[in-house]
């Protein structure tokens, strides 16, 4: 498999975690979202992913999949063990709810396209940062209330953690005060000692600038 990725893209980070948790190998093909005006806008990448975003995954059969939720669902269905979702239906729904808060309600409001639009509208940089921190905090308030009191989000590493760890990385990057979220901090501590999460971390990526 080929994974088109960017080291600090939270959606790419999710897919890297999912691959690592499942013990799957993928060749990483960097797409720099900053360099050259954003390599995602280049015709050669648009031919791979018409939306011009990362990640994209080329499967062993040569099919190109886009959008991290669809890619992660594909991986879960194609390679069901080890599972990212438990068998119990209620537990599966709880995992998906946390993932959706992050993937649908937090991340889209601070992705590169939205931030570039805000800056294009002449919003002051301090207000852009306030915007980002506001929406991450709104989502984290809910996530903190929903996840469990021990282990990862719901015990063993699962779908919720695949989404949460990249969002925590982004929260730290944007200097959100995380002292209000002790359960989220617990999950982060566990993940930073887990081989799959270490392997997927932005600091371990070949395209991270020196």
WOJO-V781643 format. One record per residue. N is the residue number from 1. BURIAL is + if it has 9 or more other ideal C-beta (glycine too) atoms within 8 Angstrom, else -. Layout:
n: <N,N>
burial: <BURIAL,BURIAL>
This chain:
n: <1,2,3,4,5,6,7,8,9,10,11,12,13,14,15,16,17,18,19,20,21,22,23,24,25,26,27,28,29,30,31,32,33,34,35,36,37,38,39,40,41,42,43,44,45,46,47,48,49,50,51,52,53,54,55,56,57,58,59,60,61,62,63,64,65,66,67,68,69,70,71,72,73,74,75,76,77,78,79,80,81,82,83,84,85,86,87,88,89,90,91,92,93,94,95,96,97,98,99,100,101,102,103,104,105,106,107,108,109,110,111,112,113,114,115,116,117,118,119,120,121,122,123,124,125,126,127,128,129,130,131,132,133,134,135,136,137,138,139,140,141,142,143,144,145,146,147,148,149,150,151,152,153,154,155,156,157,158,159,160,161,162,163,164,165,166,167,168,169,170,171,172,173,174,175,176,177,178,179,180,181,182,183,184,185,186,187,188,189,190,191,192,193,194,195,196,197,198,199,200,201,202,203,204,205,206,207,208,209,210>
burial: <+,-,+,+,+,+,+,+,+,+,+,+,+,+,+,+,+,+,+,+,+,+,-,+,-,+,-,+,-,+,+,+,+,-,-,-,-,+,+,+,-,-,-,-,+,+,-,+,+,-,-,-,-,+,+,+,+,+,+,-,-,-,-,+,+,+,-,+,-,+,+,+,-,+,+,+,-,-,-,-,-,-,+,+,+,+,-,-,-,-,+,+,-,+,+,+,+,+,+,+,+,+,+,-,+,+,+,+,+,+,+,-,-,+,+,-,-,+,+,-,-,-,+,-,-,-,-,+,+,-,+,+,+,-,+,+,+,+,+,+,+,+,+,+,-,+,+,-,-,-,-,+,+,+,-,-,+,+,+,+,+,+,+,+,+,+,+,+,+,+,+,+,-,+,-,+,-,+,-,-,+,-,+,+,+,-,+,+,-,+,+,+,-,+,-,+,+,+,+,+,+,+,-,-,+,-,+,+,-,->
